[in-house]
């Protein structure tokens, strides 16, 4: 499986940094408050999952495993 790496200016972004950048983008696009809260809830769960599993950087594999483990 090919690893997906999110970078900014050549530096890998941590999951936390990625989350911190996505939420303002969603807000700026004027999505509904319910939609935004749904993302925040999912991101909180993702960050807790990463802490528990000692994962720092986002990968496609991490996303797949998170979805399977947390949402079936």
C-alpha positions as CSV (number, residue, x, y, z in Angstrom):
1,X,0.0,0.0,0.0
2,X,1.3,3.4,-0.9
3,X,1.7,5.7,2.1
4,X,-0.1,9.1,2.0
5,X,1.9,11.8,3.6
6,X,0.5,15.3,4.3
7,X,3.2,17.9,4.0
8,X,3.5,21.7,4.3
9,X,6.6,23.4,3.0
10,X,8.3,20.0,2.8
11,X,7.5,19.2,6.5
12,X,5.2,16.3,7.5
13,X,2.1,17.5,9.3
14,X,1.1,15.7,12.5
15,X,-2.5,14.5,12.8
16,X,-3.0,17.3,15.3
17,X,-1.6,19.9,12.9
18,X,-3.8,18.5,10.1
19,X,-6.9,18.7,12.3
20,X,-6.1,22.3,13.3
21,X,-5.9,23.3,9.7
22,X,-9.0,21.5,8.4
23,X,-11.6,22.9,10.9
24,X,-11.0,26.5,9.9
25,X,-11.3,25.5,6.2
26,X,-14.6,23.9,6.9
27,X,-15.8,26.9,8.8
28,X,-14.7,29.3,6.0
29,X,-16.8,27.4,3.5
30,X,-19.9,28.1,5.6
31,X,-20.9,24.5,6.3
32,X,-23.7,24.1,8.8
33,X,-22.8,24.0,12.5
34,X,-24.0,20.4,12.7
35,X,-21.6,19.4,9.9
36,X,-18.7,21.2,11.7
37,X,-19.6,19.6,15.0
38,X,-19.6,16.2,13.3
39,X,-16.1,16.8,12.0
40,X,-14.9,18.0,15.4
41,X,-16.3,14.9,17.1
42,X,-14.6,12.6,14.6
43,X,-11.4,14.5,14.9
44,X,-11.5,14.3,18.7
45,X,-11.9,10.5,18.3
46,X,-9.1,10.4,15.8
47,X,-6.7,12.3,18.1
48,X,-7.6,10.0,21.0
49,X,-7.0,7.0,18.8
50,X,-3.7,8.3,17.7
51,X,-2.6,9.0,21.3
52,X,-3.7,5.5,22.4
53,X,-1.9,3.9,19.5
54,X,1.1,6.2,19.6
55,X,0.6,7.4,16.1
56,X,1.8,10.9,15.2
57,X,1.5,11.3,11.4
58,X,-1.5,10.7,9.2
59,X,-1.4,7.9,6.7
60,X,-4.0,6.2,4.6
61,X,-3.4,3.0,6.6
62,X,-4.0,4.9,9.9
63,X,-7.3,6.3,8.5
64,X,-8.5,2.9,7.4
65,X,-7.6,1.3,10.7
66,X,-9.2,4.1,12.7
67,X,-12.4,3.7,10.7
68,X,-12.5,0.0,11.2
69,X,-11.6,0.0,14.9
70,X,-13.9,2.9,15.8
71,X,-16.8,2.7,13.4
72,X,-16.8,-0.9,12.2
